[in-house]
Amino acid sequence: MLHIILLILKIIGIIIAAILGILVLLVCIVLFVPFRYRIEAVSGGSADSIQADIRCTWLLRLVTFKASYRAGEFDWNLRIFFKKMAEEEQTDAGDFKKFDEEVEDDEAKYKEMLEETEKTDEGRAEERQSVQKEVEEESRLPERTETKRKETEKDAQKEKTGPRKKRRKSENIYEKCRQTFRKIKCTILRLCDKIKALSEKKEKLSAFILDDIHKTAFTKVKKEALRLLGRLKPKTVKAKIHYGFEDPYRTGQVLAGLSILYPFMGKQTEIVPDFEQKILEGTLLIRGKVHILHFFLLLWNLFWCREVRATYKHARSFEL
């Protein structure tokens, strides 16, 4: 009996060890096997002549993503182990979905039209009844309304021509001045309240940023982010680009933006701006790899930093 129990425990232990070994193997594959990418682009002088190819592979090309740009058209293809996905399949599925949605929309519109016609018929019947009632009431009214109308017109003319007219004018001017003064006063008070609120928010934000713990946390995050960018730097960058826009100011803006990327480009890059004509020609090759381990190390280092954890807690409870 004891031998059977030990055999069962041995089998269970072997199964658990195999499962743990498979999990460890999968974690190591995800962390240490890199994503390899390659970007190639060629242009003959205009935006319409651009040709670009993008390729990304992982795990001995068992996962492959390809994309190409030709003559203003973008095409892509994804293969996960032995399952292929292309843009055409998704467009067909999208067409069927659109067709179903259009049919449902047409049915809903038809129901709404039926309900609106029923409502309009009921409304017309009610309008006819109300018109008939009004005609009957007008026929029953005596001629006193005409006499009252004349009397009111006479009183109005007297009020307009008499001294009441001057009093009313002066009262209207006084009321207008009073209302404008109130509006100015309210706007000034609102501006003062907004300025006070902004000054309080500024003081709170400056106190949060200038705290010693938060300063050390910001420097730690900056240091780790720069280290990650250094690790993600492409292995090969070859570029020879001659570009220009109709507006020289825009050409200068693009050159200023590209200057930020110079540390990642290397010595095999040549970018020539043209401030006189609109042109885009040259070649581009970028090749490199990305490890998931680098992102894991970033999160690991930030997690074990006490100042970063404290800053995260304070930021969650911080309110302006």
C-alpha positions as CSV (number, residue, x, y, z in Angstrom):
1,M,0.0,0.0,0.0
2,L,2.8,2.4,0.9
3,H,4.6,1.7,-2.4
4,I,1.4,2.6,-4.3
5,I,1.0,5.9,-2.4
6,L,4.7,6.8,-3.1
7,L,4.3,5.9,-6.8
8,I,1.2,8.2,-7.0
9,L,3.1,11.0,-5.2
10,K,6.1,10.5,-7.5
11,I,3.8,10.7,-10.6
12,I,2.2,13.9,-9.2
13,G,5.6,15.4,-8.5
14,I,6.8,14.6,-12.0
15,I,3.6,16.2,-13.5
16,I,4.0,19.4,-11.4
17,A,7.7,19.6,-12.2
18,A,6.9,19.3,-15.9
19,I,4.3,22.0,-15.7
20,L,6.6,24.3,-13.8
21,G,9.4,23.6,-16.4
22,I,7.0,24.4,-19.3
23,L,6.0,27.7,-17.6
24,V,9.6,28.6,-16.9
25,L,10.5,27.9,-20.5
26,L,7.6,30.0,-21.8
27,V,8.6,32.9,-19.5
28,C,12.2,32.7,-20.7
29,I,11.1,32.6,-24.3
30,V,9.0,35.7,-23.9
31,L,11.7,37.6,-22.0
32,F,14.8,36.6,-23.9
33,V,13.7,35.9,-27.5
34,P,13.8,39.3,-29.2
35,F,11.5,40.8,-31.8
36,R,13.5,41.5,-34.9
37,Y,12.4,44.3,-37.3
38,R,13.6,45.6,-40.6
39,I,12.3,48.8,-42.4
40,E,13.3,49.7,-45.9
41,A,12.1,52.7,-47.9
42,V,12.9,54.3,-51.3
43,S,11.7,57.5,-52.9
44,G,12.3,58.8,-56.4
45,G,11.6,62.4,-55.9
46,S,7.9,62.8,-55.0
47,A,5.5,61.5,-52.4
48,D,3.8,59.2,-55.0
49,S,7.0,57.3,-55.7
50,I,7.6,56.2,-52.1
51,Q,8.0,52.4,-51.7
52,A,8.3,51.0,-48.2
53,D,8.6,47.5,-46.7
54,I,8.3,46.6,-43.0
55,R,9.1,43.2,-41.5
56,C,8.9,42.0,-37.9
57,T,9.6,38.4,-36.8
58,W,9.7,36.5,-33.5
59,L,10.6,33.0,-32.4
60,L,12.5,31.7,-35.5
61,R,9.9,33.4,-37.8
62,L,7.0,31.5,-36.3
63,V,5.3,34.9,-35.8
64,T,5.8,37.1,-38.8
65,F,4.3,40.5,-39.7
66,K,4.8,42.0,-43.1
67,A,3.6,45.4,-44.5
68,S,4.2,47.2,-47.8
69,Y,3.4,50.5,-49.3
70,R,3.2,50.8,-53.0
71,A,1.7,53.6,-55.2
72,G,-0.4,55.0,-52.3
73,E,-1.8,51.6,-51.2
74,F,-1.0,49.8,-47.9
75,D,-1.0,46.0,-47.7
76,W,-0.2,43.8,-44.7
77,N,0.1,40.2,-43.8
78,L,0.3,38.4,-40.4
79,R,1.3,34.8,-39.7
80,I,1.1,33.3,-36.2
81,F,2.6,29.8,-36.3
82,F,0.5,28.3,-39.1
83,K,-2.4,30.7,-39.1
84,K,-2.3,33.4,-41.7
85,M,-4.2,36.7,-41.6
86,A,-4.4,39.1,-44.5
87,E,-6.0,42.5,-45.1
88,E,-8.4,40.9,-47.7
89,E,-10.0,38.5,-45.2
90,Q,-10.6,41.3,-42.7
91,T,-12.1,43.5,-45.4
92,D,-14.5,40.8,-46.5
93,A,-15.6,40.2,-42.9
94,G,-16.0,44.0,-42.5
95,D,-18.1,44.1,-45.6
96,F,-20.5,41.5,-44.2
97,K,-20.7,43.4,-41.0
98,K,-21.4,46.6,-42.8
99,F,-24.1,44.9,-44.9
100,D,-25.8,43.5,-41.7
101,E,-25.6,46.9,-40.1
102,E,-27.1,48.6,-43.1
103,V,-30.0,46.1,-43.2
104,E,-30.7,46.7,-39.5
105,D,-30.5,50.5,-40.0
106,D,-33.0,50.2,-42.9
107,E,-35.5,48.2,-40.8
108,A,-35.2,50.7,-37.9
109,K,-35.7,53.6,-40.3
110,Y,-38.8,51.9,-41.8
111,K,-40.3,51.4,-38.3
112,E,-39.6,55.0,-37.5
113,M,-41.3,56.2,-40.7
114,L,-44.4,54.1,-39.8
115,E,-44.5,55.5,-36.3
116,E,-44.1,59.1,-37.7
117,T,-46.9,58.6,-40.2
118,E,-49.2,57.3,-37.5
119,K,-48.3,60.2,-35.3
120,T,-48.9,62.8,-38.1
121,D,-52.3,61.3,-38.8
122,E,-53.3,61.5,-35.2
123,G,-51.9,65.1,-35.0
124,R,-53.9,66.2,-38.1
125,A,-57.1,64.8,-36.6
126,E,-56.5,66.7,-33.4
127,E,-55.7,69.9,-35.3
128,R,-58.9,69.6,-37.2
129,Q,-60.9,69.2,-34.0
130,S,-59.2,72.2,-32.4
131,V,-59.8,74.4,-35.5
132,Q,-63.5,73.6,-35.4
133,K,-63.7,74.4,-31.7
134,E,-61.9,77.7,-32.3
135,V,-64.3,78.7,-35.1
136,E,-67.3,77.9,-33.0
137,E,-65.9,79.9,-30.1
138,E,-65.2,82.9,-32.3
139,S,-68.7,82.9,-33.7
140,R,-70.1,83.0,-30.2
141,L,-68.1,85.9,-28.9
142,P,-69.9,89.2,-28.7
143,E,-68.8,92.5,-30.1
144,R,-67.4,93.6,-26.7
145,T,-64.0,92.6,-27.8
146,E,-63.9,95.3,-30.5
147,T,-64.9,98.0,-28.0
148,K,-62.3,96.8,-25.5
149,R,-59.6,96.9,-28.2
150,K,-60.5,100.4,-29.1
151,E,-60.4,101.5,-25.4
152,T,-57.0,100.0,-24.9
153,E,-55.6,101.6,-28.0
154,K,-56.9,105.0,-26.8
155,D,-55.3,104.5,-23.3
156,A,-52.0,103.5,-24.9
157,Q,-52.0,106.6,-27.1
158,K,-52.7,108.8,-24.0
159,E,-49.9,107.2,-22.1
160,K,-47.5,107.7,-25.0
161,T,-48.3,111.3,-25.5
162,G,-48.4,112.4,-21.8
163,P,-45.7,113.0,-19.2
164,R,-45.6,109.2,-18.4
165,K,-43.7,108.8,-21.6
166,K,-40.7,110.8,-20.2
167,R,-40.8,109.1,-16.9
168,R,-40.7,105.7,-18.6
169,K,-37.8,106.7,-20.7
170,S,-35.8,107.9,-17.7
171,E,-36.7,104.7,-15.8
172,N,-35.6,102.5,-18.7
173,I,-32.2,104.3,-19.0
174,Y,-31.7,103.9,-15.2
175,E,-32.5,100.2,-15.4
176,K,-30.2,99.6,-18.3
177,C,-27.3,101.4,-16.5
178,R,-28.0,99.4,-13.4
179,Q,-28.0,96.1,-15.3
180,T,-24.7,96.9,-17.1
181,F,-23.1,97.8,-13.8
182,R,-24.2,94.6,-12.2
183,K,-22.9,92.6,-15.2
184,I,-19.5,94.3,-14.9
185,K,-19.4,93.7,-11.2
186,C,-20.2,90.0,-11.6
187,T,-17.5,89.5,-14.3
188,I,-14.9,91.2,-12.1
189,L,-15.8,89.0,-9.2
190,R,-15.7,85.8,-11.4
191,L,-12.3,86.8,-12.7
192,C,-11.0,87.4,-9.1
193,D,-12.3,83.9,-8.1
194,K,-10.7,82.3,-11.0
195,I,-7.4,84.0,-10.3
196,K,-7.5,82.8,-6.7
197,A,-8.3,79.3,-7.7
198,L,-5.5,79.2,-10.2
199,S,-3.0,80.6,-7.7
200,E,-4.0,77.9,-5.2
201,K,-3.7,75.2,-7.8
202,K,-0.3,76.5,-8.8
203,E,0.9,76.5,-5.2
204,K,-0.3,72.9,-4.7
205,L,1.3,71.7,-7.9
206,S,4.6,73.4,-7.2
207,A,4.6,72.0,-3.6
208,F,4.0,68.5,-5.1
209,I,6.8,68.8,-7.7
210,L,9.3,70.4,-5.4
211,D,9.0,67.8,-2.7
212,D,12.3,65.9,-2.2
213,I,10.8,62.5,-2.5
214,H,9.0,63.4,-5.7
215,K,12.2,64.9,-7.1
216,T,14.2,61.8,-6.5
217,A,11.4,59.7,-8.1
218,F,11.3,61.9,-11.2
219,T,15.1,61.6,-11.6
220,K,14.9,57.8,-11.2
221,V,12.2,57.6,-13.9
222,K,14.1,59.8,-16.2
223,K,17.3,57.7,-15.7
224,E,15.5,54.4,-16.4
225,A,13.7,55.9,-19.4
226,L,17.0,57.0,-21.0
227,R,18.5,53.6,-20.3
228,L,15.6,51.9,-22.0
229,L,15.9,54.2,-25.1
230,G,19.6,53.3,-25.2
231,R,18.8,49.6,-25.2
232,L,16.1,50.0,-27.9
233,K,18.5,51.9,-30.2
234,P,18.5,50.3,-33.7
235,K,21.5,48.2,-34.6
236,T,21.7,49.5,-38.1
237,V,20.5,52.9,-39.5
238,K,21.4,53.9,-43.0
239,A,19.8,56.9,-44.5
240,K,20.4,59.2,-47.4
241,I,17.5,61.6,-47.7
242,H,17.1,64.8,-49.7
243,Y,13.9,66.6,-48.8
244,G,12.2,69.9,-49.1
245,F,8.8,71.6,-48.9
246,E,7.2,74.5,-50.7
247,D,7.3,76.5,-47.5
248,P,10.9,76.9,-46.2
249,Y,9.6,77.3,-42.6
250,R,8.1,73.8,-42.7
251,T,11.4,72.4,-44.0
252,G,13.2,74.0,-41.0
253,Q,10.6,72.5,-38.6
254,V,11.2,69.0,-40.0
255,L,14.9,69.5,-39.7
256,A,14.6,70.6,-36.0
257,G,12.5,67.5,-35.3
258,L,15.0,65.2,-37.0
259,S,17.8,66.7,-34.9
260,I,16.3,65.1,-31.8
261,L,16.8,61.6,-33.5
262,Y,20.5,62.2,-34.4
263,P,21.9,60.3,-31.4
264,F,20.0,57.2,-32.6
265,M,20.9,57.5,-36.3
266,G,24.6,56.9,-36.2
267,K,27.3,58.0,-38.7
268,Q,25.8,56.4,-41.8
269,T,23.0,58.9,-42.1
270,E,22.9,61.9,-44.5
271,I,20.0,64.3,-44.4
272,V,20.1,67.2,-46.8
273,P,17.3,69.9,-46.5
274,D,16.3,71.8,-49.6
275,F,14.7,75.3,-48.9
276,E,14.1,76.1,-52.6
277,Q,12.0,73.3,-54.0
278,K,9.6,70.5,-53.1
279,I,11.4,67.2,-53.3
280,L,11.7,63.9,-51.5
281,E,14.2,61.3,-52.6
282,G,16.6,58.9,-51.1
283,T,16.9,55.6,-49.3
284,L,16.3,54.4,-45.7
285,L,17.3,51.2,-43.9
286,I,16.6,50.6,-40.2
287,R,17.3,47.2,-38.6
288,G,17.2,46.2,-34.9
289,K,15.7,44.0,-32.2
290,V,13.6,44.6,-29.1
291,H,13.7,42.4,-25.9
292,I,10.7,42.3,-23.6
293,L,13.3,41.8,-20.8
294,H,14.2,45.5,-21.1
295,F,10.7,46.6,-20.3
296,F,10.5,44.1,-17.4
297,L,13.8,45.5,-16.0
298,L,12.4,49.0,-16.2
299,L,9.3,48.1,-14.2
300,W,11.4,46.0,-11.8
301,N,13.7,48.9,-11.0
302,L,10.9,51.4,-10.6
303,F,8.9,49.0,-8.4
304,W,11.8,48.5,-5.9
305,C,12.4,52.2,-5.6
306,R,10.8,53.5,-2.4
307,E,10.5,57.1,-3.7
308,V,8.7,56.0,-6.9
309,R,6.1,54.0,-4.9
310,A,5.5,56.9,-2.5
311,T,5.1,59.3,-5.5
312,Y,2.7,56.9,-7.2
313,K,0.5,56.8,-4.0
314,H,0.6,60.6,-3.6
315,A,-0.3,61.1,-7.3
316,R,-3.3,58.8,-7.0
317,S,-4.6,60.8,-4.0
318,F,-3.6,64.2,-5.4
319,E,-6.4,66.6,-6.4
320,L,-6.1,70.2,-7.6
